[in-house]
Amino acid sequence: MNKHILIVGGGYVGLYTALRLQRKLHRELRGGEARITIIDPQSYMTYQPFLPEAAAGNLSPRHMVAPLRRILPKVRILNGTVTKVDHAERVVTFQPAEGEPRQVAYDVIVMAAGSISRTLPIPGLTDIGIGFKTVGEAIALRNRVLHLLDVAESTVDPEVRRRALTFVVVGAGFAGVEALAELEDMAKDSTRYYRNITPADLRWVLVEATNRVLPEVGPEMGKWTLEQLRERGIEVKLDTRLESCEGGHVVLSDGTEFDAETLVWTAGVKPSPVVNDSDLPLDERGRIKTTAALTVAGTRDAFAAGDAAGVPDVTNPGQYCAPNAQHAVRQAKVLADNIIRHLRGEQLVDYRHKYVGSVAGLGLHQGVANVYGVKLRGFPAWFMHRTYHLSRVPTLNRKVRVVVDWTLALFFKRETISLGEMEHPRDGFRAAVATTRR
């Protein structure tokens, strides 16, 4: 056989596909008949559903990531980016973290590059905006919120204080609602350590362009979530768009204007840019055009799944599978088996899923769920949310570490320390050097 399988992306699809191939092709890998390579900028896979808990301090950021080299000892890991895919020649251009780009040849390619935040040309979006897709963004956001509480406590200027304590989240899907709920819960809990800040001083604004929140859990549970958020004092603005936020001055389409120091952007995702630098076919939404068997349409030796692929939903003709973790993990299993069938000349099978439902956390001990038609809210939904995602975290090692974090959180208060200087570790040393020179 002697085939080289190249996986572009080490996220859900990349990791779980490689994990299954590593187990099912162990003889071929040991004998040199097959090789597997993953190319990804990071050396770990991030379990994104735990980003809100990491941002709120309920979970160590190191425990929500899975180290690729440790989990995949039979797989070669290359850290860097793929800047071009030339499938006609079966090569990709690989740009390592440092050094000159080089070409990497392959026999079979798996496009699992995932997605990035989908932004709009909104004036000032980069002035105060931050995404919520990576560990770095989650921890930076946590540090930012806690730092701004310090700022508000230390200033005597009411405008500075009001601006520091105003937080905006754009997008009311899973990422937006869970991030807002966890951060609001953390910030409210942190006010007990400040003399001049009360929970009522905090202003949280959720901006959503449609007329509902959490559409994934259904209309009834979405309505309940909306009521819960508003009962907590969170301003939820539906059918509203962000017009601009230049210099921190937020302008909404309903005419509302105010100043804010923080804006979290969670309004959708789009395929990784690498899909545009390839000769693989794309669909009308800019995703890799994929068959139900997870092969690239009209192309041999190429597979795709996850957020970067337009996978037809065979259970709902005319529709596509949603870009979420539930599909990615399930697709990876079918994808790995189909790659093996392809290498052995066997018939491929279609990816067919049974909808399980959705769960979302709304802060400590609060949640909402719609699973197999069973609707839960409050503590039972929160418990189900944690249980489900714990079962999805790869490796027993990660599972145990997550449980330990949660257990400790039951007995000890969460940390409310801002370590923002971690984002600029050389500033203090540079200041010392400048002082010496003077």
Order of alpha helices (4+ residues) and beta strands (2+ residues): beta-alpha-alpha-beta-beta-alpha-beta-alpha-beta-beta-beta-beta-beta-alpha-beta-alpha-alpha-beta-alpha-beta-alpha-beta-beta-beta-beta-beta-beta-beta-beta-beta-alpha-beta-beta-beta-alpha-alpha-alpha
